[in-house]
Each structure stands twice: as structure tokens, then as C-alpha cells.
Amino acid sequence: PLRLVGSEMCIRDRPQVLREKPGDFGYGVTASGAVVEAGRTIAVDSSVIPLGSEIVIDGHTYVAEDTGSAIKGNRIDIYFDTHQEALNFGVQYADVYIIKN
């Protein structure tokens, strides 16, 4: 099983670190160039799961669209719209299936 972390920080908080704000060029855009979307976007270690890969976790399909400095090895951050949703999800472990890369 891979470690899954509920995170609205994988994208949403990144611009704050970079001093970006809504409306700035690149705000809410992932490492793959996609616009972040809850229920679709996950951050991965691209040396383990290539960007653009479709991943099934507990019957739900996500797309590996982002990376992050804390996303190393068998860890995935699942994007949520709110911090509270991410906290409610917490840290989980699950089998992860790559269906397309």
C-alpha cells in the first residue's frame, strides 16, 4: 500500500509560499500545467508514478498532475478544495493501481 495524504496544500497553499495570489499567472496550475481540481488532482513522486498517469484508489480515478518537495517515494497527496476536507481525510494507506501512464 502507498501512503495517501489528504492535502489542499499540495496546490492551494503552494502559491502562498511563492508569494503568488489569486489572479497571478500560474496560480493553481500544477507541475504538469493542468489547473488543479478536487476529485482529480494528485501529487506524486514523478520518478515512481509519471505525471499524466491515471491512478485508481479505492475505486476512484485520479490523475497524477503535480509534484511536491515532500512527495517522495510511495506517497501521494490527494487534492481537496478545503483544508477541513483534507483534515477529515487525514493520512491513509491504500492499494494504488496505475491504469494508464
Secondary structure, 3 states (H helix, E strand, C coil): CEEEEEECCCCCCHHHHCCCCCCCCCCCECCCCCECCCCCEEECCCCCCCCCCEEEECCEEEEEEECCCCCCCCEEEEECCCHHHHHHHCEEEECEEEEEC
